[in-house]
Amino acid sequence: MPDISKCFGTDCKLKVCCYRYTVSSDGDDQSFMNPPPFKENDGLISCERFWFNDLEMIESDELKAVIYAKIEKQEGSGDMAGGSGHLSHKTHEITLVKTLAINENSLLLYAYDLCIQSEFSTKEYTYVELVLINREKQVLNSERLITRSNDNEDDADIDSWTS
């Protein structure tokens, strides 16, 4: 049994990559933090007790290719016509990938920028997502954690959260 206070992880989006949640315990004497100590403020999640799983990084180039294919399928890219018939150009770029191995699967935290340019304006978005990928490089689950756009100056500070 680990000599730590475990976490139940109820409603916590960080639990799958936190040692306090993922470590197994085999006894009735295990201590738990209840409620989970995370805080969420405007989409920004923080936890003073968060403890990254100390797991090795695996096959990051292949996993990045899976992420790129997921973004391409979700967002598309290139020249497009909107409902009004006006043309726009859509591009995306992966700006961050952090990989954790979890049992037989890989959990990735990644961020990407999306830029949509039209003859009238330019819209820029930044997204931070978690994705769970199995050994066969199939996406099992994903969840968007943060969205930031150039339209909203009050969005969460992604750079400080992901560093």
C-alpha positions, 0 to 999 in steps of 0.5 A: 500500500502506498504511503500517500493520501490517495484521491477519489478523483470525483469530477476531476479531469486530471485524475487519469494522469495523477498518481494519487488517483491511479496508484492501486491500494490493497487495504482498508487502512489507505487514507484518502483526500475527500473531497478532491482538492482540485479547483476549476476557474473559468475552465482552468483546472489546478490542484496543489496536490497533483502528482504526475504519474512517473511513466515513460514517454512512448512512441511520440512521433506515432502518437503525434500522427494520430493527434494530427489525423484527429485534428484534421478530421475534426477541423479540416484544412485548406480553402473552404466555402461558408454558408454565405458562399464566401471563401476562407482558408483554414490552417492548424498547428500542434503547439504542445504534446505531453505524453503519459503511458497508462497501462496499455494505453497512452494519455496525451495532453495536447494543444493546437492553434486553429486559424480561419482567414476570410476576406473579412477577418481572421479568427484564431483559436487555441484548444487544449485537449486530453486524448486516450489512445490504445496500442493500436493507435485508436482514439478511445476517448477525448475531452476538450479542456480549454478553448481560447479565441482572439475574440475573448481576452478573458479566456484561460491562460493556456501557456501557464497551465500547460508548462 
